[in-house]
């Protein structure tokens, strides 16, 4: 990849020029100036990637390939370089990093300069601004997209996203109004005072999402310290803050999208499993065969639990097998393209990162009526979320079963959690088996009993 990256960077520089030099249009109908500027931006990004060392991220590898396609289109007479430009911008967004989101925004700016009436260019710009937390600017771009979009069905997700961003901003406006009313209009004259007045002066719906969240957090913390958690105005402020955080993490999904399913978060899941016996059943030929055999000890064992948990896509388990909680982990560069989750489950938990991929996977793969509850964004990365387990991400990918076990262990409310059918050496990684071993209270031919702390 190193030689390929270097060669591609050389090709980009040959066509578009180096940083700080004006893009020179080619005589005789060569690439447009905006395309050359976009290529130069891609060259800057490639240079940064080359300086960062060896590439191990498959998503960035695909981005490099997309830049290569754009480079070829810009140097090939008659090729549709504009579509290649949009695809490169989308691939940058799919890569999930902040630098890639900035690249996508820069490419979207060049795309709108090339074709001001391109609905795809404006949507790309809106998505990039949204990924960077610039919600109010994203709304403007999304509205330009909607004005150009003739297919109303294709624009519903954009309309929902606009509604979400506006609702999040409205919570900030209401919080500031509440603060001014309860403070009697007395804020620091400088606008940058200390205490709650200073936090209120910093807070605005026009701030990038991370800065708005930090200022909102400070405002709630300081008002709580000043007046106590029991104060009615503080309780309302805390409720607005909670709504803002939920809206920032996930869209309020319309019924047709989740088929009437109820979002469930950490608190709801803790209540769901409290005092109940839980078993995680492995999807193995032996376990499936024994479970399907009427009157077998395995079938009776599983039926005796309050909650039956199954993980990922079933290859051996019967379609009608009882599943109270289904958990799956999004993997690969395009996890939203996997098979739909049509197996009936009381609760479905989907683990995945980054957040845009997780959102898109839910929209694409959930089947209406196939679940009663769906885990919300607070449950999408329990191992690495600082609010939950907060582990470093460098330990390598975890199996779904291990993620569920760690989550249940963190919640600490089930009466018992057992593993069934995980006796094979390939069922869990050595690191995961070691963790299980430290909590194993009893082992027999069918189950590993785990005493949660």
C-alpha positions in Angstrom: 0.0 0.0 0.0 2.9 2.3 0.7 4.1 2.2 -3.0 0.6 2.5 -4.2 -0.1 5.5 -2.0 3.1 7.2 -3.1 2.4 6.6 -6.7 -1.2 7.9 -6.4 0.1 11.0 -4.6 2.6 11.6 -7.5 -0.3 11.3 -10.0 -2.5 13.7 -8.1 0.3 16.3 -7.9 1.0 15.9 -11.6 -2.6 16.7 -12.5 -3.5 19.2 -9.8 -0.3 20.8 -8.7 1.2 21.0 -5.2 -0.1 22.7 -2.1 0.1 26.5 -2.3 0.2 26.6 -6.1 -2.8 27.5 -8.2 -4.4 24.7 -10.1 -3.6 25.1 -13.8 -6.4 24.2 -16.1 -5.4 22.0 -19.1 -5.9 23.4 -22.6 -8.4 21.8 -24.8 -11.2 21.0 -22.4 -9.2 19.7 -19.4 -10.5 19.3 -15.9 -12.5 22.2 -14.4 -10.8 24.4 -11.8 -13.0 23.1 -9.1 -12.1 19.5 -9.9 -8.4 20.4 -9.9 -8.9 22.1 -6.5 -10.7 19.0 -5.2 -7.8 16.8 -6.4 -5.3 19.1 -4.7 -7.3 18.7 -1.4 -7.2 14.9 -1.9 -3.5 15.2 -2.4 -3.1 17.0 0.9 -5.1 14.2 2.6 -3.0 11.5 1.0 0.2 13.3 2.1 -1.1 13.3 5.7 -1.9 9.6 5.5 1.5 8.8 4.1 3.2 10.8 7.0 1.0 8.9 9.6 2.7 5.6 8.8 1.4 2.2 7.6 -2.3 1.9 6.8 -4.3 -0.8 8.7 -7.8 0.6 8.4 -9.8 -1.0 5.6 -12.1 2.1 5.3 -9.1 4.4 4.6 -7.8 1.9 2.1 -11.1 2.2 0.3 -10.9 5.9 0.4 -7.5 5.9 -1.2 -8.9 3.6 -4.0 -11.8 6.1 -4.4 -9.3 9.0 -4.8 -7.5 6.9 -7.4 -10.7 6.6 -9.3 -11.3 10.3 -9.1 -7.7 11.0 -10.3 -8.3 8.7 -13.3 -11.6 10.4 -14.2 -10.0 13.8 -14.1 -7.3 12.7 -16.5 -9.5 10.8 -18.9 -11.4 12.8 -21.5 -15.1 12.2 -21.4 -15.1 10.5 -18.0 -17.7 11.6 -15.4 -15.5 13.1 -12.9 -18.3 14.7 -11.0 -19.9 11.4 -9.9 -16.4 10.2 -8.9 -16.0 13.4 -6.8 -19.3 12.7 -4.9 -18.4 9.1 -4.4 -15.0 10.1 -3.0 -16.7 12.5 -0.6 -19.1 9.8 0.6 -16.3 7.3 1.0 -14.5 9.9 3.2 -17.6 10.2 5.3 -17.9 6.4 5.6 -14.3 6.3 6.9 -15.6 7.8 10.1 -12.7 10.1 11.2 -12.8 13.8 11.8 -10.1 14.5 9.2 -12.1 12.4 6.7 -15.3 14.4 7.5 -13.3 17.7 6.9 -12.1 16.2 3.6 -15.8 15.3 2.7 -16.9 18.9 3.4 -14.1 20.3 1.3 -15.0 18.1 -1.6 -18.7 18.9 -1.2 -17.8 22.6 -1.4 -16.1 22.0 -4.7 -19.0 19.9 -5.9 -21.5 22.6 -5.2 -19.3 25.1 -6.9 -19.2 22.9 -10.0 -23.0 22.2 -10.0 -25.0 24.5 -7.7 -28.2 22.5 -8.5 -26.8 19.0 -7.7 -29.0 17.5 -4.9 -26.3 14.9 -4.3 -23.7 17.6 -3.7 -25.9 19.5 -1.2 -26.7 16.3 0.6 -23.0 15.4 0.9 -22.4 18.9 2.3 -25.2 18.5 4.8 -23.9 15.0 5.9 -20.3 16.3 6.3 -21.4 19.3 8.3 -23.6 17.0 10.4 -20.7 14.7 11.0 -18.6 17.6 12.2 -21.3 18.7 14.6 -22.2 21.9 12.8 -26.0 21.3 12.9 -27.4 24.7 11.9 -25.2 24.8 8.8 -26.2 21.2 8.1 -29.8 22.2 8.2 -29.2 24.8 5.5 -27.5 22.3 3.2 -30.1 19.7 3.8 -32.9 22.2 2.9 -31.1 23.0 -0.4 -31.0 19.3 -1.1 -34.8 19.0 -0.4 -35.6 22.0 -2.6 -33.9 20.1 -5.5 -35.1 16.6 -4.6 -38.2 15.6 -6.6 -38.6 12.1 -5.0 -40.3 12.8 -1.7 -39.8 9.1 -0.5 -36.1 9.4 -0.9 -35.9 12.6 1.2 -37.8 11.4 4.3 -34.6 10.5 6.2 -33.3 14.0 5.4 -36.5 15.5 6.7 -36.2 13.4 9.9 -32.6 14.5 10.4 -33.6 18.2 10.0 -36.3 17.7 12.6 -33.8 16.1 15.0 -31.2 18.9 14.6 -33.9 21.6 15.1 -35.3 19.8 18.1 -31.8 19.6 19.7 -31.3 23.3 19.1 -34.8 24.1 20.5 -33.8 22.4 23.8 -30.8 24.7 24.0 -33.0 27.8 23.4 -35.5 26.6 26.0 -32.7 26.0 28.5 -31.4 29.5 28.0 -34.9 31.0 28.3 -35.4 29.1 31.5 -32.1 30.3 32.8 -32.8 34.0 32.0 -36.3 33.7 33.7 -35.0 32.1 36.8 -32.0 34.3 37.1 -34.1 37.4 36.8 -32.3 38.5 33.6 -29.1 39.0 35.6 -26.2 37.7 33.6 -22.6 38.8 33.5 -22.3 42.1 31.6 -19.2 40.9 29.8 -21.0 37.8 28.4 -18.1 35.7 29.5 -18.6 35.6 33.2 -18.0 32.9 35.7 -20.4 30.3 37.2 -23.7 29.5 35.6 -23.9 32.9 33.9 -20.7 32.2 32.1 -21.9 28.8 31.0 -25.1 30.3 29.7 -23.2 33.0 27.9 -21.2 30.3 26.1 -24.1 28.1 25.2 -25.7 28.5 21.8 -27.5 26.3 19.2 -25.0 27.6 16.6 -22.0 26.1 18.4 -20.4 22.9 17.1 -22.1 19.9 18.9 -19.1 19.1 21.2 -18.8 22.7 22.4 -22.6 23.0 22.9 -22.6 19.8 24.9 -19.7 20.9 27.1 -21.4 24.3 27.8 -24.8 22.7 28.5 -23.1 20.2 30.9 -21.4 23.1 32.7 -24.7 25.0 33.0 -26.6 22.0 34.5 -23.8 21.2 36.9 -23.4 24.8 38.1 -27.2 25.4 38.5 -27.5 22.1 40.4 -24.7 23.2 42.7 -26.3 26.6 43.2 -29.9 25.6 43.8 -29.9 21.8 44.5 -31.3 18.9 42.4 -34.8 19.3 43.9 -35.3 22.8 42.6 -38.1 22.7 39.9 -36.2 24.9 37.5 -33.1 22.7 37.9 -35.2 19.6 37.3 -36.6 21.1 34.1 -33.1 22.1 33.0 -31.8 18.6 33.6 -34.7 17.2 31.6 -33.9 19.5 28.7 -30.2 18.5 28.9 -31.2 14.8 28.8 -33.4 15.4 25.8 -30.7 17.3 24.0 -28.2 14.4 24.6 -30.6 11.8 23.3 -31.3 13.9 20.2 -27.6 14.4 19.7 -27.0 10.6 19.9 -29.9 9.3 17.8 -32.8 10.4 15.7 -36.3 10.2 17.1 -37.3 7.4 14.8 -40.7 7.4 13.2 -42.9 4.3 13.6 -42.5 3.0 10.0 -38.7 2.8 10.7 -38.8 0.7 13.8 -42.2 -0.8 13.3 -43.5 0.3 16.7 -40.5 -0.9 18.6 -39.6 1.0 21.8 -36.0 2.4 22.2 -34.4 1.0 25.3 -31.3 2.5 27.0 -29.0 1.5 29.9 -31.6 2.1 32.6 -34.4 0.3 30.8 -32.1 -2.7 30.1 -31.1 -2.8 33.8 -34.7 -3.0 34.8 -35.5 -5.6 32.1 -32.8 -8.1 33.4 -33.2 -7.3 37.1 -33.7 -10.4 39.3 -34.0 -12.7 36.2 -32.1 -15.8 35.1 -30.4 -15.3 31.8 -28.7 -17.8 29.4 -26.6 -17.1 26.3 -27.1 -19.9 23.8 -24.3 -20.7 21.3 -25.3 -21.2 17.6 -23.6 -24.5 17.1 -24.9 -27.7 15.3 -24.8 -29.7 18.5 -26.7 -27.2 20.6 -29.3 -26.6 17.9 -29.9 -30.3 17.3 -30.3 -31.0 21.0 -32.5 -27.9 21.6 -34.9 -28.9 18.7 -35.3 -32.5 20.0 -38.6 -32.5 21.9 -38.3 -33.4 25.6 -34.5 -33.3 25.5 -32.6 -32.1 28.6 -31.1 -29.2 26.5 -34.6 -28.0 25.5 -35.8 -28.2 29.1 -32.8 -26.4 30.4 -33.1 -23.5 28.0 -36.9 -23.2 28.5 -36.3 -22.9 32.3 -34.6 -19.5 32.0 -36.4 -16.2 32.2 -34.4 -14.6 29.3 -32.8 -16.5 26.4 -30.1 -14.5 24.6 -28.8 -15.4 21.1 -26.0 -13.6 19.2 -25.4 -12.5 15.6 -26.8 -14.3 12.5 -28.3 -17.8 13.2 -26.8 -20.5 11.0 -28.0 -23.6 12.9 -30.7 -22.5 15.4 -34.2 -23.1 14.3 -36.1 -20.0 13.1 -38.8 -20.5 15.7 -36.4 -21.0 18.6 -37.2 -18.8 21.5 -35.2 -15.5 21.6 -35.9 -13.0 24.2 -32.9 -10.9 23.5 -30.9 -10.8 20.2 -27.5 -9.1 20.1 -25.4 -8.5 17.0 -22.2 -6.6 16.2 -21.8 -4.6 13.1 -18.6 -5.6 11.2 -17.1 -4.6 7.8 -17.0 -1.4 5.9 -20.7 -1.3 4.9 -22.6 -3.0 7.8 -25.9 -1.6 6.7 -25.8 -3.9 3.7 -26.1 -7.2 5.7 -29.1 -9.4 6.0 -32.2 -8.0 7.7 -32.9 -8.9 11.3 -36.1 -10.8 10.8 -35.8 -13.3 13.6 -38.4 -12.5 16.3 -36.9 -11.1 19.5 -38.3 -9.3 22.5 -35.3 -7.0 22.6 -32.6 -6.4 19.9 -29.2 -4.8 20.8 -27.0 -3.7 17.9 -23.4 -2.9 18.8 -21.4 -0.8 16.3 -19.3 2.3 15.6 -19.1 4.9 14.2 -22.5 6.4 15.0 -23.5 7.2 11.4 -22.9 3.6 10.3 -24.9 2.3 13.4 -27.8 4.6 12.5 -27.8 3.6 8.9 -27.7 -0.1 9.8 -30.7 0.2 12.0 -32.6 2.0 9.3 -31.6 -0.6 6.7 -31.8 -3.9 8.5 -34.5 -3.7 11.2 -37.8 -5.4 10.2 -41.0 -3.8 11.5 -42.7 -6.1 14.0 -39.6 -8.3 14.5 -38.8 -6.8 17.9 -40.6 -5.0 20.8 -37.5 -3.0 21.9 -34.3 -1.8 20.2 -31.2 -0.7 22.1 -30.6 3.0 21.7 -27.2 4.8 21.1 -26.2 4.5 24.8 -25.9 0.8 24.3 -24.1 0.7 20.9 -20.5 0.4 22.3 -20.7 -0.8 25.9 -17.1 -2.0 26.0 -15.5 1.3 25.0 -18.1 3.9 26.1 -16.6 5.9 29.1 -20.1 6.0 30.6 -20.1 2.2 30.8 -17.1 -0.1 30.8 -14.7 2.5 29.2 -12.0 0.0 28.0 -9.3 1.0 25.6 -10.0 0.0 22.0 -6.6 -1.5 21.4 -7.5 -5.0 22.7 -8.9 -6.1 19.4 -12.4 -6.9 18.3 -14.6 -8.7 20.8 -17.2 -11.3 20.1 -20.8 -10.4 20.6 -21.3 -12.9 23.3 -18.4 -11.4 25.3 -19.8 -7.9 24.8 -23.2 -9.1 26.2 -21.6 -10.8 29.1 -19.5 -7.7 30.1 -22.6 -5.5 29.7 -24.7 -7.8 32.0 -21.8 -7.9 34.4 -21.7 -4.1 34.4 -25.4 -3.8 35.0 -25.1 -6.2 37.9 -28.9 -6.9 38.2 -29.5 -10.4 36.8 -30.0 -13.2 39.3 -27.8 -15.6 37.2 -26.1 -15.6 33.8 -25.2 -18.9 32.1 -23.4 -19.8 28.9 -24.8 -22.8 27.0 -22.9 -24.5 24.2 -19.8 -22.4 24.5 -17.6 -25.3 25.5 -15.5 -25.4 22.3 -12.1 -23.7 22.1 -13.2 -21.6 19.1 -16.3 -20.2 20.8 -14.5 -17.4 22.7 -11.0 -15.9 22.3 -8.3 -16.7 24.9 -8.8 -13.3 26.5 -12.5 -13.8 26.7 -12.3 -17.3 28.0 -9.9 -16.0 30.7 -12.4 -13.4 31.8 -15.2 -16.1 31.9 -12.9 -18.4 33.8 -12.4 -16.0 36.6 -16.2 -15.8 37.1 -17.1 -19.5 36.6 -18.9 -21.0 39.6 -19.8 -24.4 38.1 -19.3 -26.3 34.9 -21.2 -29.3 33.5 -21.7 -30.9 30.1 -24.1 -28.2 28.8 -23.4 -24.9 30.6 -20.8 -22.7 32.2 -22.3 -21.1 35.3 -21.1 -17.5 35.8 -21.5 -15.8 39.2 -21.7 -12.1 38.4 -20.1 -9.7 40.8 
